């Protein structure tokens, strides 16, 4: 069963971050995403399926007997994005099977494999994606067990190493870069998107006393929730083209697969103001900003994920000493997983034991020894019932215990 764990992933390690979006599902809401994932699950005969896309990775984790040969990988990603060329898929996609898949997933959860090492945000993103996969009915026993062990390993690493000391994230690095442009605390900030990333960005904005903030989002309720932190205004995304209050900094991160900011909207938002000194922070994958804006307004400062690599590398250097300790702790969890899996398989295999023993008891009482039991007085029948109940519990527990001990030994 261990060999049926498979991962196909595209990460910051082998791909320019601006291209990761080419490998993600073309969906900007959970309903469409669920439909696409169900299609993949059926098309490639996957028993279980988990998908997550973040600012520095796209990851498909699934359970199947199929091998991850070149044909499978190419067909898989071209069914997601037909425009992907074979060369791009070979260069960017990494596949893991069996224990390497288990190990990679554990490393992702612990943020050892992140662009920003020690970034705890990834665990929250994995939890959210897992909950969605459960709602779709795509999670079974095997991915559930792997996810539980990943969470336990991540908590161990975060609690017992300094890998997360002075915590940073892509959001915090972006705000740090933004601050280098010398924006003042009363600068006009327009936030486009109210998802997890921009919610995290808002914490750093508050930390640095930015209060003049308005929020645009497809869901007005989510926009209002985020804007409330700043006592700011909230608007539906459709009103962005009509906004005339000006801005000093745009922070954009939505799930849209096409640019939200284009020349027309950007010009409209400028409302006649000089683009010099304006800042655009785009943390979306794929990017929400049309590149044409920077050809038209080259004087605007553009901050995006790929440009944050240097700051991320500095962060990694700071945590380099802790990586060895974190990897040692993680290795214990990785090595324990095959036994965890065997124990779970044993539990599944022995699910019928309790009902089989109960059936033997019922047949003995109601058929084989029925006449003899009917001749007993009430106290004798009560004693017999206690004896049978005791024996039933013991007969259920003994084989389970012996099997577990055999596995462990």
N, C-alpha and C positions, 0 to 999 in steps of 0.2 A: 504493500500500500504506500510505503514511503516514496517510491519512485513515481507515484501518480501526482505528487505535488509539482506544479510547474509555474514558472514565472517568466513573463516577457516584459521587459522594461526598457525605457529610454530615459537616461538621466544626464545631469550636468557633466558627468565624467567623460562622456563620449560624444556629446552633441552640443552645439551652440544653443543656449537657452531660448533664443528667439525661434528655434526650429522645433522645440519639443511639442508645441501645439499641433504640429502637423501629424503627430501620432496619437493625439487624444480624440475622444469621441466628439463628433460635431453636434453637440447638444448644449443648450443653455438653460434647460430646466430638467427636473428629476423625471418627469413623465416621459419625455423624449429619450432621455438617457436610459431609463428602464426598458423601453421598447428596443433600443439598439442593443443593449446588453443581452436581452432575451433572445434577440436574433442571433448574436454571436454564440450564445450558449447552445442553441439548437443547431446552427450551421456547423459548428465544430465539435458537436457531441461532448460538451463539457458537463461533468456531473455537478460541479459547484463552481462559482465564479465570483471574484472580488475585483473591483476596479477603483483606482484612486488616481487623481491627477492633481499635482501641486505645482508650485512655481518652478520647481527644479527636477520634476520627474513625472513620468506616466508609468503606471504599473498595473499589469493584469496578472492576478494570481488565480490559478484554477486547478481543478482536480480532473485528470483524464488519463487514460491508458495510452493515448496517442503520443508519439515521440515528437520532440521539437526539431524536426529536420528543416532544412532550408525551404522546402516547398510549403510546409505548414506555416512557418513564420511569415514568409512573403505573402501567402494567401490571406493570412490573418489580418495583417496590417493594410493590405490593399483592399480588403473588404471594408475597412474603416475609412480609408482615404485612397480612392482609386488613382489619384495623381502621384502617389508615392512611387518613386523609382526603385528598382531592385537594389541598385548601388547604395542609395540612401538608407534602405532598410538594413542591409548588411553592415554598413558602417555604424549605424546608430543603435540598433536593437541588441540587447543582451538577453540570452536565455539561460535559465537555471532549472535543473531537474533534481528531484530527490533531496538529499541532505543539503546540497548547495542552495536550493530554493529556500529551505527552512532557514539556513544561515543568513541568506540575503534578507529575508523578511524580518528576521530578528534585528539585523544591523540597521535596517530602515527605521524600525520602531524606536531604537535607542539613539537615533540621529547620528550614528557613527558614519553613515553613508550620505549624510546631507551636505549640501553646499555650505551651510552654516552648521558646523559640528556643535552638538549640544543644544540645538534648537528644539525645545519641547513641543512646539506647535505641531510638529509632524504627528505626534501621538494623538492629538485631538483630531487632526484631519483623518487619520486612519480609523478612529472610533466612529466618526461621522459617516464615513464611507461604508464601514461595516454595518452600521445600523440601517443604512439605505439598502444594502445588499440583503440583509435579513428580511426587510419589508417586502422585497421583490421575490423572496423565496429562493434566493440563489446560494444561501449558506446552509451547508449540511454539517454532519458530525466532524468531518475532517478539517474543514476550514475553521470551524468554531474552536476546535482544540488548538490548532496552530495559533489562532488569534489570542486565545487565552494565555498561552505560553509566551507569546510575544509581549503582551501587556505586562505579565509578571516579570519578564526579563528586563523590560524597559524601566519599570519601577525600581528594580534592584540596582540597575546601573545609575539611574538618576539620584537614588538615595545614598548610594555608597561610594560614589566617585565625585570628583569636582568637574566633571565634563560639562555640567550645566551652570558652573559658577559664572557670575556676571553675565546672566543670560542675554543672548542676542538672537535676532531673527532677521530674515530678509526685510521685514517691516521696520525693525529698529535701524538696520543699516541704511535703508532708504531715507528714513527721517534724518539720520546723521548726515548723509550726503546732502539732503535738502537744507539742513541748517548751515552747511558750508557756503550756501548762496547768500547768506546774511539776510534772510527774511526776518522781519520783526514780529513780535508776538501779536501785533494787531493786523498782520497781513491777512488778506482775504483768501480763505482756503475753500475750494470747491471739491467735495468728495463725490466721486461717481462710483456707485456700487456700495452695498452695505453688507457684504458677506464677511466671512471669517477674517480674511486678510486685512480689509479696511477697518474692521472692528479692532484688530490688533494695532493697526496704524493709529487709530484714534487715541489709544492709551498713551502713546508716545507724544502725540500732539498735545494732550492734556498735561503731560509731564513737563513739557516745555512752554506751557502757558498760552498755547494758541486757543483762542476762544471764538474768533470770527469765522465760523464754519457753517457751510450749508451742505446738504446731502441730497443727492439724486439717486433713485433706485427704482427698478421695475415695481417692486412691492413697496407701496407708500408706507405701510405699517413698519417695515424694517428700516426704512429711511428715517421715519419719525423716532424710532427707538434709538438709532445712532445719533441723530441730531440733538436729541434730548440731553445727551452728555455735555453738550456745549451751549445749551439753551439756544440752539440755532434753528434754522428753518429746514423743512424737508419738502421735496417735490418729487413727483413721479418722473421717471427718466424721459418720458415724452415731452416734458417741459424744458429740457435742457436747451433746445434751440431758441427758446424764447427768453432765456435768462439774460438780464441786462444790467446786473449790479456789478459786473467786473470781477476780476480775480487777480491774485498774485501767484497762486499755486493751484494746479489741478492735480488731484490724486485719483487715479482711475484703476479699478480692478473689478471686472465683472466676468461672468461666465460666457459672455458673448464670443462667438467664433469669428465674427467680422468686426472691424474697427468701429468703436463707438464714437471716437473723436476723428473727424475728418476736417478738411480745409474749411468747408462751409460752416460747420459748428464752431470750430476754433475761431474763425474770423468773427462770427456772431458773438461769441463769448468775450472777445477782446473789446467789442463795442467801440472801436475807434481808438483804443489805447495802444501805446507802443508795446510791441512784443518783446523788446529788450528787457531782460530781468525777469520775465515770466518763467515759471518752473512747471514742468510736466513730470509727474511721477507715475510711471506705468508699471504695475506689478502683476499684470495679467499674463497668462499663457493660454492661447496666443495673445500677442499684444493687442490692446484696445485702441492704439493710436496709429492712424494712417501715416506711413513714412513721408507722404507728400507734404505734411505739415512742416517738417524740418527742412525741406527744400524751399518752401515758401517763407518760412520764418526761422532761418538758421540762428538768429540771435536768441531764441528761447533755449533755456537749459532743459535737457532731456535726461531723466534718470530712469533706467530700466534694469532688469535683473542681471543681464549679461555684464553690464557696466559695474555691478557691485562685486564682481569676482575678487578684485584685489582686496577689498575690505574683508570679504569672507575668508580669503587666504590668511590675512593677518590674524583673524579670529581663530583659525585652525592652528596656527603656530602657537598661540597662547595656550591652547588646550592639548597640544601634542603629547605632553608628558602624561596627561590623564587618559589618552586614548589606549595606551597599553593596559592600564588597570581596568578600563571599561571592557576591553576586548577579552581580558582574562575572566571577568565575572560573567560576561555574555557566553563564553565558551562552555561554562558549566551547564547553562540552560540549553544550549544547542546539543550538547552530548546527552543530556537527559531526555531529549524529545523522543527518540526512537522507542524508549521504554514507555513513555507516556502514551505513545500511539498504540503500542502493543497492548497495554493495559486497557485502553479504550476499546480496541478491537475485541479483547477478551470479554469485556462487559457486554458489548453488543452481541457476541456469539452466545453468551450465557443468559440473555434476556428471557429465554424460554424455560430456564430451570425452575424459577418460582411457580409459574403456571403449571408446569408439568408435575411438580411435586404436589401442588394443590389438587390437581386432577386425580392423582393416585389416592390421596386422602379421601376425596369425595367418593370415588368408586369403592374404596374399602368400606366406608361407613354406610353408603346407600345401597350397595349391591352385595359384595362378597361376605361381609360380616353383619349385614342388616338384621337378620333374624336373631343372631346371638345378642346384638346390642339392644334389640327391642325387649329382650327378657331381663335386662339389667334394671335395677332400681334407679331412681333419680340421682342419688349421690354417686353411684358407680359410673353412670353415664357422664356426670359432670367431671369426675376424675379422669375418665377416659378422654374427654374433650381437652382437658388441660394437658394431658400427656401428648396427645396428637399435635396440639398447637406448639408445644415445646419442641417436639421432634421435627415438625415442619420447619420451624425457624432455623434449627441447627442444620438440617439437611440442605437448606438453601444457602446458609452461610459457609459451611465447610468447603464445598467445591470451589467457591469464589475465593476463599482465603488460600487454599492450597494452590490454586492456579496462579494467584498473584505472587505468592512466595516462590513458586517455580520460575516465574518470569524474572523476578528480582535476582534470584540465585544464579 
